[in-house]
Amino acid sequence: MSPLPLPLALTARLSPVAVLAAAGWALTTGPFSAAPVGGHQPEPKTASQSSSAPSSTAVSKTYSDAPSPCAGVSTTTVKSLVPGAKTAGKEIPSTDTKLRRTCSWNALKGYDYRWLDVSYEITESDQAAQKEYKERVKAKSGGGDVPGVGDAGYSVVNLTSEDKQDTREGVVIVRASNALVIVTYNGSDFETKKAPGADEINKGAIRAAKSAVAVLAGDQSN
């Protein structure tokens, strides 16, 4: 039996200061100038005192490069989440592989279709990653926190329908120091026109995210 064609949504898938000289002279050196109180002038800071002050520009950063995304999910997990897919995955071209890398797995087995994406994004600092994480979570409202993964984790599941075909998609966003891990997992049944259950998709996406974060931790910069 030939596999049915994918719906269009799946096949197409893939941010004056003015100076008054005369007045200034009168107030600072002229008859109206204020006399110093007690005749004591503050002593200037020494070089050692100045250098001991904490820097306000320190940047906290753990990761400098994005790891290989196709190694982010184990063979066992790929076989479980995307039956029939090539376990090696396919890396998506990136304009800067040091900062952003994505791997994709997808397959149609019988009438069941599954798609899995795993992405790593490296930001310039923990603060930048925190800001990006909050913005992404806000853009995908309706989900909930995922405990025990990275510094912060969030998952959301949505159901869409096109040409009477349902598709359910789960997205997990994780922040680990200055890195973001984004997992997208979706599925459809082309025989029943229904989608997998929300629990199945959500647990699958979280499972892949935990695997991807573990790989990231193994690639820490010293």
DRENTOR-667494 format. One line per 8 residues: their letters; for each residue x, y, z of N, C-alpha, C. Coordinates in nm, 2 decimals. Example, Ala and Ser with C-alpha at 12.3 -4.5 7.8 and 13.67 -1.06 7.14 Angstrom:
BEGIN
as> 1.32/-0.57/0.78/1.23/-0.45/0.78/1.32/-0.33/0.78 ~ 1.28/-0.22/0.71/1.37/-0.11/0.71/1.29/0.00/0.79
//
This chain:
BEGIN
msplplpl> 0.08/-0.12/0.00/0.00/0.00/0.00/0.09/0.12/0.00 ~ 0.07/0.21/-0.09/0.15/0.34/-0.10/0.11/0.43/0.01 ~ 0.21/0.50/0.08/0.17/0.59/0.19/0.10/0.71/0.13 ~ 0.00/0.76/0.21/-0.08/0.87/0.16/0.01/1.00/0.16 ~ -0.02/1.09/0.08/0.06/1.22/0.07/0.04/1.29/0.20 ~ 0.15/1.36/0.24/0.15/1.44/0.36/0.06/1.57/0.34 ~ 0.00/1.61/0.44/-0.08/1.74/0.43/0.02/1.86/0.40 ~ -0.04/1.96/0.34/0.04/2.07/0.30/0.12/2.14/0.42
altarlsp> 0.06/2.14/0.54/0.12/2.20/0.65/0.24/2.13/0.70 ~ 0.25/2.00/0.67/0.37/1.92/0.72/0.48/1.92/0.62 ~ 0.44/1.92/0.49/0.54/1.91/0.38/0.61/2.05/0.37 ~ 0.54/2.15/0.40/0.60/2.29/0.38/0.67/2.33/0.51 ~ 0.67/2.25/0.61/0.73/2.28/0.74/0.88/2.30/0.74 ~ 0.92/2.29/0.77/1.06/2.28/0.80/1.09/2.33/0.90 ~ 1.19/3.63/1.51/1.23/3.89/1.67/1.21/4.04/1.74 ~ 2.04/7.01/2.62/2.17/7.06/2.56/2.24/7.11/2.68
vavlaaag> 2.35/7.03/2.66/2.41/7.09/2.79/2.47/7.22/2.75 ~ 2.43/7.33/2.81/2.48/7.46/2.78/2.58/7.50/2.89 ~ 2.69/7.57/2.85/2.79/7.61/2.95/2.79/7.76/2.96 ~ 2.76/7.82/3.08/2.76/7.96/3.10/2.90/8.00/3.17 ~ 2.99/8.04/3.09/3.13/8.06/3.14/3.14/8.17/3.25 ~ 3.07/8.28/3.23/3.08/8.39/3.33/3.02/8.35/3.46 ~ 2.90/8.29/3.45/2.83/8.25/3.57/2.91/8.13/3.64 ~ 2.97/8.05/3.56/3.05/7.94/3.62/3.17/7.99/3.69
walttgpf> 3.23/8.09/3.64/3.35/8.15/3.70/3.31/8.21/3.83 ~ 3.19/8.28/3.83/3.15/8.35/3.95/3.12/8.26/4.06 ~ 3.06/8.14/4.03/3.02/8.05/4.14/3.13/7.96/4.19 ~ 3.23/7.94/4.10/3.34/7.85/4.14/3.47/7.93/4.19 ~ 3.50/8.04/4.13/3.62/8.11/4.17/3.60/8.26/4.22 ~ 3.48/8.31/4.19/3.45/8.45/4.22/3.40/8.46/4.36 ~ 3.35/8.58/4.40/3.30/8.61/4.53/3.19/8.53/4.58 ~ 3.11/8.46/4.49/3.00/8.39/4.53/3.03/8.24/4.55
saapvggh> 3.16/8.20/4.54/3.20/8.06/4.55/3.18/8.02/4.69 ~ 3.14/7.89/4.71/3.12/7.83/4.85/3.25/7.79/4.90 ~ 3.27/7.82/5.03/3.40/7.78/5.10/3.38/7.63/5.14 ~ 3.49/7.56/5.13/3.49/7.42/5.17/3.46/7.40/5.32 ~ 3.37/7.31/5.36/3.34/7.29/5.50/3.45/7.22/5.57 ~ 3.50/7.28/5.68/3.60/7.22/5.76/3.74/7.21/5.69 ~ 3.74/7.27/5.57/3.87/7.27/5.50/3.92/7.13/5.46 ~ 3.83/7.03/5.46/3.88/6.89/5.43/3.83/6.85/5.29
qpepktas> 3.92/6.81/5.21/3.89/6.76/5.07/3.90/6.61/5.07 ~ 3.80/6.54/5.00/3.81/6.39/4.99/3.94/6.35/4.92 ~ 4.00/6.24/4.97/4.12/6.19/4.91/4.09/6.11/4.79 ~ 4.16/6.12/4.68/4.14/6.04/4.56/4.17/5.90/4.59 ~ 4.09/5.80/4.52/4.12/5.66/4.54/4.25/5.62/4.48 ~ 4.32/5.53/4.55/4.45/5.49/4.50/4.42/5.38/4.39 ~ 4.52/5.35/4.31/4.51/5.25/4.20/4.46/5.12/4.26 ~ 4.51/5.08/4.38/4.47/4.95/4.43/4.33/4.95/4.48
qsssapss> 4.28/5.06/4.53/4.14/5.07/4.57/4.05/5.06/4.45 ~ 4.09/5.13/4.34/4.00/5.13/4.22/3.99/4.99/4.16 ~ 4.11/4.92/4.16/4.11/4.79/4.09/4.04/4.68/4.17 ~ 4.02/4.70/4.30/3.96/4.60/4.39/3.81/4.61/4.38 ~ 3.75/4.71/4.32/3.61/4.72/4.30/3.56/4.62/4.21 ~ 3.44/4.55/4.24/3.39/4.45/4.15/3.35/4.51/4.01 ~ 3.37/4.43/3.91/3.33/4.48/3.77/3.19/4.45/3.75 ~ 3.11/4.55/3.69/2.97/4.53/3.66/2.95/4.48/3.52
tavsktys> 3.06/4.45/3.45/3.05/4.41/3.31/3.08/4.26/3.29 ~ 3.10/4.19/3.41/3.13/4.05/3.40/3.02/3.97/3.33 ~ 3.06/3.88/3.24/2.96/3.80/3.17/2.97/3.65/3.21 ~ 2.86/3.60/3.25/2.85/3.46/3.29/2.82/3.38/3.17 ~ 2.90/3.28/3.13/2.89/3.21/3.01/2.95/3.07/3.02 ~ 2.88/2.96/3.00/2.93/2.83/3.02/2.96/2.76/2.88 ~ 2.87/2.78/2.78/2.89/2.72/2.65/2.93/2.81/2.54 ~ 3.03/2.77/2.46/3.08/2.86/2.35/3.04/2.80/2.22
dapspcag> 3.01/2.67/2.21/2.97/2.61/2.08/2.85/2.52/2.09 ~ 2.77/2.52/1.99/2.66/2.43/1.99/2.71/2.28/1.96 ~ 2.66/2.18/2.03/2.71/2.05/2.00/2.64/1.99/1.88 ~ 2.68/1.87/1.84/2.61/1.81/1.72/2.47/1.78/1.76 ~ 2.37/1.83/1.69/2.23/1.81/1.73/2.18/1.67/1.70 ~ 2.24/1.60/1.60/2.20/1.47/1.57/2.25/1.37/1.67 ~ 2.34/1.41/1.76/2.38/1.32/1.86/2.31/1.35/1.99 ~ 2.21/1.45/1.98/2.14/1.49/2.10/2.04/1.40/2.15
vstttvks> 2.00/1.30/2.07/1.89/1.20/2.10/1.95/1.06/2.07 ~ 1.93/0.97/2.17/1.99/0.84/2.15/1.91/0.76/2.04 ~ 1.98/0.66/1.99/1.91/0.57/1.89/1.79/0.51/1.94 ~ 1.79/0.47/2.07/1.67/0.41/2.13/1.55/0.50/2.13 ~ 1.58/0.63/2.17/1.48/0.73/2.18/1.42/0.76/2.04 ~ 1.51/0.77/1.94/1.46/0.80/1.80/1.37/0.69/1.76 ~ 1.41/0.56/1.78/1.33/0.45/1.73/1.19/0.45/1.80 ~ 1.19/0.50/1.93/1.06/0.50/2.00/0.97/0.61/1.96
lvpgakta> 1.03/0.73/1.94/0.95/0.85/1.91/0.92/0.86/1.76 ~ 1.01/0.81/1.68/0.99/0.83/1.53/1.01/0.69/1.46 ~ 0.92/0.60/1.48/0.93/0.47/1.42/0.96/0.48/1.27 ~ 1.06/0.40/1.22/1.09/0.40/1.08/1.18/0.51/1.03 ~ 1.22/0.60/1.12/1.31/0.71/1.08/1.45/0.66/1.08 ~ 1.54/0.72/1.00/1.68/0.69/1.00/1.74/0.75/1.13 ~ 1.80/0.67/1.21/1.84/0.71/1.34/1.95/0.82/1.34 ~ 2.02/0.83/1.23/2.13/0.93/1.21/2.07/1.07/1.21
gkeipstd> 1.95/1.08/1.17/1.89/1.22/1.16/1.95/1.30/1.04 ~ 1.89/1.41/1.02/1.94/1.50/0.92/1.96/1.64/0.97 ~ 2.09/1.69/0.97/2.11/1.83/1.02/2.07/1.93/0.92 ~ 2.00/2.03/0.97/1.95/2.14/0.89/2.06/2.25/0.87 ~ 2.08/2.30/0.75/2.18/2.40/0.73/2.16/2.52/0.82 ~ 2.27/2.57/0.87/2.27/2.69/0.96/2.37/2.80/0.91 ~ 2.34/2.92/0.93/2.43/3.03/0.89/2.55/3.04/0.99 ~ 2.54/2.99/1.11/2.65/2.99/1.20/2.63/2.87/1.29
tklrrtcs> 2.71/2.76/1.26/2.70/2.63/1.33/2.76/2.64/1.47 ~ 2.83/2.74/1.51/2.89/2.76/1.64/2.77/2.80/1.74 ~ 2.68/2.88/1.68/2.57/2.93/1.77/2.44/2.86/1.75 ~ 2.41/2.80/1.64/2.28/2.74/1.62/2.29/2.62/1.53 ~ 2.24/2.50/1.58/2.24/2.38/1.51/2.11/2.30/1.53 ~ 2.05/2.24/1.43/1.93/2.17/1.44/1.93/2.04/1.37 ~ 1.88/1.93/1.43/1.87/1.80/1.36/1.72/1.76/1.35 ~ 1.69/1.69/1.25/1.55/1.65/1.23/1.53/1.50/1.19
wnalkgyd> 1.43/1.44/1.25/1.39/1.30/1.22/1.25/1.30/1.18 ~ 1.21/1.23/1.07/1.07/1.22/1.04/1.05/1.09/0.96 ~ 0.93/1.03/0.98/0.90/0.91/0.90/0.75/0.88/0.90 ~ 0.70/0.81/0.80/0.57/0.77/0.79/0.57/0.62/0.79 ~ 0.52/0.56/0.90/0.51/0.41/0.91/0.37/0.37/0.91 ~ 0.33/0.31/0.80/0.19/0.28/0.78/0.12/0.41/0.75 ~ 0.03/0.44/0.84/-0.05/0.56/0.84/-0.01/0.66/0.94 ~ 0.09/0.62/1.03/0.13/0.70/1.14/0.25/0.79/1.10
yrwldvsy> 0.24/0.92/1.12/0.35/1.01/1.08/0.40/1.07/1.21 ~ 0.54/1.08/1.22/0.60/1.15/1.34/0.71/1.24/1.29 ~ 0.73/1.35/1.35/0.84/1.44/1.32/0.90/1.49/1.45 ~ 1.04/1.49/1.46/1.11/1.54/1.58/1.22/1.63/1.53 ~ 1.23/1.75/1.60/1.34/1.84/1.58/1.41/1.87/1.71 ~ 1.54/1.88/1.71/1.62/1.91/1.83/1.71/2.02/1.79 ~ 1.70/2.14/1.86/1.79/2.25/1.82/1.87/2.30/1.95 ~ 1.99/2.34/1.92/2.08/2.41/2.02/2.10/2.55/1.98
eitesdqa> 2.09/2.64/2.07/2.12/2.78/2.04/2.20/2.84/2.15 ~ 2.32/2.89/2.12/2.41/2.95/2.21/2.41/3.10/2.21 ~ 2.38/3.16/2.33/2.37/3.31/2.34/2.50/3.36/2.40 ~ 2.51/3.49/2.41/2.64/3.55/2.45/2.66/3.55/2.61 ~ 2.55/3.52/2.68/2.56/3.52/2.83/2.43/3.46/2.89 ~ 2.44/3.42/3.02/2.32/3.37/3.09/2.21/3.47/3.08 ~ 2.24/3.60/3.09/2.13/3.70/3.10/2.06/3.70/2.96 ~ 2.14/3.69/2.85/2.08/3.69/2.72/1.99/3.57/2.70
aqkeyker> 2.03/3.45/2.75/1.96/3.33/2.74/1.83/3.34/2.82 ~ 1.84/3.40/2.94/1.72/3.42/3.02/1.61/3.50/2.95 ~ 1.66/3.61/2.89/1.57/3.70/2.82/1.50/3.63/2.70 ~ 1.58/3.55/2.62/1.53/3.48/2.51/1.43/3.37/2.55 ~ 1.46/3.31/2.66/1.38/3.20/2.71/1.24/3.26/2.75 ~ 1.24/3.37/2.82/1.11/3.43/2.87/1.03/3.47/2.75 ~ 1.09/3.53/2.65/1.02/3.57/2.53/0.96/3.45/2.45 ~ 1.03/3.34/2.45/0.98/3.22/2.38/0.86/3.16/2.45
vkaksggg> 0.88/3.16/2.58/0.77/3.10/2.67/0.64/3.19/2.66 ~ 0.66/3.32/2.66/0.55/3.41/2.64/0.48/3.39/2.51 ~ 0.56/3.37/2.40/0.50/3.35/2.27/0.42/3.22/2.26 ~ 0.45/3.12/2.34/0.38/2.99/2.34/0.31/2.97/2.47 ~ 0.22/3.06/2.50/0.15/3.05/2.63/0.05/2.93/2.63 ~ 0.01/2.89/2.75/-0.08/2.78/2.77/-0.02/2.65/2.81 ~ 0.11/2.65/2.83/0.18/2.53/2.87/0.22/2.53/3.02 ~ 0.32/2.46/3.06/0.36/2.45/3.20/0.51/2.42/3.22
dvpgvgda> 0.56/2.44/3.34/0.70/2.42/3.37/0.73/2.27/3.36 ~ 0.86/2.25/3.32/0.91/2.11/3.32/1.02/2.11/3.43 ~ 1.00/2.04/3.54/1.10/2.04/3.65/1.21/1.94/3.62 ~ 1.33/1.97/3.68/1.44/1.87/3.67/1.51/1.87/3.54 ~ 1.50/1.98/3.46/1.58/1.98/3.33/1.64/2.12/3.31 ~ 1.77/2.13/3.30/1.84/2.25/3.28/1.82/2.35/3.40 ~ 1.83/2.48/3.37/1.80/2.58/3.47/1.65/2.62/3.47 ~ 1.59/2.60/3.36/1.44/2.62/3.35/1.39/2.55/3.23
gysvvnlt> 1.27/2.49/3.24/1.21/2.41/3.13/1.06/2.44/3.12 ~ 1.01/2.43/3.00/0.87/2.47/2.97/0.82/2.38/2.86 ~ 0.70/2.33/2.87/0.64/2.25/2.76/0.50/2.30/2.73 ~ 0.46/2.29/2.60/0.33/2.32/2.56/0.29/2.23/2.44 ~ 0.16/2.19/2.44/0.11/2.10/2.34/-0.01/2.16/2.27 ~ -0.02/2.16/2.14/-0.13/2.22/2.07/-0.18/2.13/1.96 ~ -0.31/2.14/1.93/-0.37/2.06/1.83/-0.42/2.15/1.71 ~ -0.38/2.11/1.59/-0.42/2.19/1.47/-0.49/2.09/1.38
sedkqdtr> -0.57/2.15/1.29/-0.64/2.07/1.19/-0.64/2.14/1.05 ~ -0.61/2.06/0.95/-0.62/2.11/0.81/-0.67/2.01/0.72 ~ -0.77/2.04/0.64/-0.83/1.95/0.55/-0.88/1.82/0.63 ~ -0.94/1.85/0.74/-1.00/1.75/0.83/-0.89/1.65/0.89 ~ -0.76/1.69/0.88/-0.66/1.61/0.93/-0.60/1.67/1.06 ~ -0.61/1.61/1.17/-0.55/1.66/1.29/-0.41/1.63/1.31 ~ -0.34/1.73/1.37/-0.19/1.71/1.40/-0.17/1.77/1.54 ~ -0.10/1.69/1.62/-0.07/1.74/1.76/0.08/1.76/1.77
egvvivra> 0.11/1.88/1.82/0.25/1.92/1.83/0.29/1.96/1.97 ~ 0.40/1.91/2.02/0.45/1.95/2.15/0.59/2.02/2.13 ~ 0.61/2.13/2.21/0.73/2.20/2.21/0.78/2.21/2.35 ~ 0.91/2.18/2.37/0.98/2.20/2.49/1.09/2.29/2.48 ~ 1.10/2.39/2.57/1.21/2.49/2.57/1.28/2.48/2.70 ~ 1.41/2.46/2.69/1.50/2.45/2.81/1.61/2.55/2.80 ~ 1.63/2.62/2.92/1.75/2.70/2.93/1.85/2.64/3.02 ~ 1.98/2.63/2.98/2.09/2.57/3.06/2.20/2.67/3.04
snalvivt> 2.22/2.75/3.15/2.32/2.86/3.14/2.29/2.95/3.02 ~ 2.39/2.97/2.93/2.37/3.06/2.82/2.32/2.99/2.70 ~ 2.27/2.86/2.71/2.23/2.78/2.60/2.08/2.76/2.61 ~ 2.01/2.75/2.49/1.87/2.71/2.48/1.86/2.58/2.40 ~ 1.78/2.49/2.45/1.75/2.36/2.38/1.60/2.37/2.35 ~ 1.57/2.35/2.22/1.43/2.36/2.17/1.40/2.23/2.10 ~ 1.29/2.16/2.15/1.25/2.03/2.09/1.11/2.05/2.04 ~ 1.08/2.01/1.92/0.95/2.00/1.86/0.92/1.86/1.82
yngsdfet> 0.80/1.81/1.86/0.76/1.68/1.83/0.62/1.67/1.79 ~ 0.58/1.62/1.68/0.44/1.62/1.64/0.41/1.49/1.57 ~ 0.28/1.46/1.55/0.23/1.34/1.49/0.09/1.35/1.44 ~ 0.06/1.26/1.34/-0.07/1.25/1.28/-0.10/1.10/1.24 ~ -0.23/1.07/1.24/-0.27/0.94/1.19/-0.35/0.96/1.06 ~ -0.30/0.92/0.95/-0.36/0.96/0.82/-0.48/0.86/0.79 ~ -0.49/0.75/0.86/-0.61/0.66/0.84/-0.73/0.71/0.92 ~ -0.71/0.74/1.04/-0.83/0.79/1.12/-0.85/0.94/1.11
kkapgade> -0.75/1.01/1.06/-0.75/1.16/1.05/-0.73/1.22/1.19 ~ -0.70/1.14/1.29/-0.69/1.19/1.42/-0.54/1.21/1.45 ~ -0.51/1.27/1.57/-0.38/1.29/1.62/-0.35/1.21/1.74 ~ -0.22/1.19/1.77/-0.18/1.12/1.89/-0.23/1.19/2.01 ~ -0.25/1.13/2.13/-0.29/1.19/2.25/-0.19/1.30/2.30 ~ -0.24/1.40/2.37/-0.16/1.51/2.42/-0.05/1.45/2.52 ~ -0.08/1.35/2.60/0.01/1.30/2.69/0.13/1.23/2.62 ~ 0.10/1.16/2.51/0.20/1.09/2.44/0.30/1.19/2.37
inkgaira> 0.24/1.29/2.31/0.33/1.39/2.25/0.41/1.47/2.35 ~ 0.35/1.51/2.46/0.42/1.59/2.56/0.53/1.51/2.63 ~ 0.50/1.38/2.66/0.61/1.30/2.72/0.72/1.27/2.63 ~ 0.69/1.25/2.50/0.79/1.23/2.40/0.88/1.34/2.38 ~ 0.82/1.46/2.38/0.90/1.59/2.36/0.99/1.61/2.48 ~ 0.94/1.58/2.60/1.02/1.60/2.72/1.13/1.50/2.73 ~ 1.10/1.38/2.69/1.21/1.27/2.69/1.32/1.31/2.59 ~ 1.29/1.36/2.48/1.40/1.41/2.38/1.47/1.53/2.44
aksavavl> 1.40/1.62/2.51/1.47/1.74/2.56/1.57/1.70/2.67 ~ 1.53/1.61/2.76/1.62/1.57/2.86/1.75/1.50/2.80 ~ 1.73/1.43/2.70/1.84/1.36/2.63/1.93/1.47/2.57 ~ 1.87/1.57/2.51/1.95/1.67/2.44/2.03/1.76/2.54 ~ 1.97/1.79/2.66/2.03/1.87/2.76/2.15/1.79/2.82 ~ 2.13/1.66/2.84/2.24/1.58/2.89/2.36/1.58/2.80 ~ 2.34/1.58/2.67/2.45/1.59/2.57/2.51/1.72/2.58 ~ 2.43/1.83/2.59/2.49/1.96/2.61/2.58/1.97/2.73
agdqsn> 2.54/1.92/2.84/2.62/1.92/2.96/2.75/1.85/2.94 ~ 2.75/1.75/2.86/2.88/1.67/2.83/2.97/1.75/2.75 ~ 2.93/1.86/2.68/3.01/1.94/2.60/3.04/2.08/2.66 ~ 3.05/2.08/2.79/3.08/2.21/2.86/3.22/2.26/2.83 ~ 3.23/2.39/2.82/3.36/2.45/2.80/3.43/2.47/2.93 ~ 3.56/2.44/2.94/3.63/2.45/3.07/3.70/2.58/3.08
//
